[in-house]
Amino acid sequence: MNEQKNEFYNVYEVFSKKTDKSPFQHSFSLLAPNADMALIMAKENFFRRETVADIWVVKRENIRGLNQDEKEMLKRLDKQYRETKGYGYLKKKWRDYNQEQFTEQHILGGRGDNS
């Protein structure tokens, strides 16, 4: 009997966004017999508690994630050139450049004459 119950209900993931310009975020999961009922249940939950601009309801089995081989492939890709942490030396270089520009001779009128 439990097996028939599991076949009748499906797990749906609900995503929502608060404003038109905000991104969708996962809100919660729910059990429903079909997508229409899942949408009704999601709307009832949100309209009672908070305002939202849009709701997505997706059957969990229709969401595809990366398998283990694909995850391993991502680890092997070297994309450090896309990260800004490689430019950390620029702050020190810029500070050294600014200090070089304002030496004592520059501040006191480093024109070379004794006036």
Contacts in CASP RR format, 6 or more apart in sequence:
PFRMAT RR
TARGET T0000
AUTHOR 0000-0000-0000
METHOD contacts of the structure
MODEL  1
MNEQKNEFYNVYEVFSKKTDKSPFQHSFSLLAPNADMALIMAKENFFRRE
TVADIWVVKRENIRGLNQDEKEMLKRLDKQYRETKGYGYLKKKWRDYNQE
QFTEQHILGGRGDNS
8 33 0 8 1.000
9 31 0 8 1.000
9 32 0 8 1.000
9 33 0 8 1.000
10 31 0 8 1.000
10 32 0 8 1.000
10 33 0 8 1.000
10 34 0 8 1.000
10 38 0 8 1.000
10 59 0 8 1.000
10 60 0 8 1.000
10 61 0 8 1.000
11 29 0 8 1.000
11 30 0 8 1.000
11 31 0 8 1.000
11 59 0 8 1.000
11 60 0 8 1.000
11 61 0 8 1.000
12 29 0 8 1.000
12 30 0 8 1.000
12 31 0 8 1.000
12 32 0 8 1.000
12 35 0 8 1.000
12 38 0 8 1.000
12 42 0 8 1.000
12 57 0 8 1.000
12 58 0 8 1.000
12 59 0 8 1.000
12 60 0 8 1.000
13 26 0 8 1.000
13 29 0 8 1.000
13 57 0 8 1.000
13 58 0 8 1.000
13 59 0 8 1.000
13 60 0 8 1.000
13 63 0 8 1.000
14 26 0 8 1.000
14 27 0 8 1.000
14 28 0 8 1.000
14 29 0 8 1.000
14 30 0 8 1.000
14 38 0 8 1.000
14 42 0 8 1.000
14 45 0 8 1.000
14 55 0 8 1.000
14 56 0 8 1.000
14 57 0 8 1.000
15 24 0 8 1.000
15 25 0 8 1.000
15 26 0 8 1.000
15 27 0 8 1.000
15 55 0 8 1.000
15 56 0 8 1.000
15 57 0 8 1.000
15 58 0 8 1.000
16 24 0 8 1.000
16 25 0 8 1.000
16 27 0 8 1.000
16 42 0 8 1.000
16 46 0 8 1.000
16 52 0 8 1.000
16 54 0 8 1.000
16 55 0 8 1.000
16 56 0 8 1.000
17 23 0 8 1.000
17 24 0 8 1.000
17 25 0 8 1.000
17 52 0 8 1.000
17 53 0 8 1.000
17 54 0 8 1.000
18 50 0 8 1.000
18 51 0 8 1.000
18 52 0 8 1.000
18 53 0 8 1.000
19 53 0 8 1.000
20 53 0 8 1.000
20 54 0 8 1.000
22 53 0 8 1.000
24 54 0 8 1.000
24 56 0 8 1.000
27 42 0 8 1.000
27 46 0 8 1.000
28 45 0 8 1.000
29 60 0 8 1.000
30 38 0 8 1.000
30 41 0 8 1.000
30 42 0 8 1.000
30 45 0 8 1.000
32 38 0 8 1.000
32 41 0 8 1.000
35 57 0 8 1.000
35 59 0 8 1.000
38 57 0 8 1.000
38 59 0 8 1.000
39 55 0 8 1.000
39 57 0 8 1.000
42 55 0 8 1.000
42 57 0 8 1.000
43 55 0 8 1.000
46 52 0 8 1.000
46 55 0 8 1.000
66 74 0 8 1.000
80 86 0 8 1.000
END
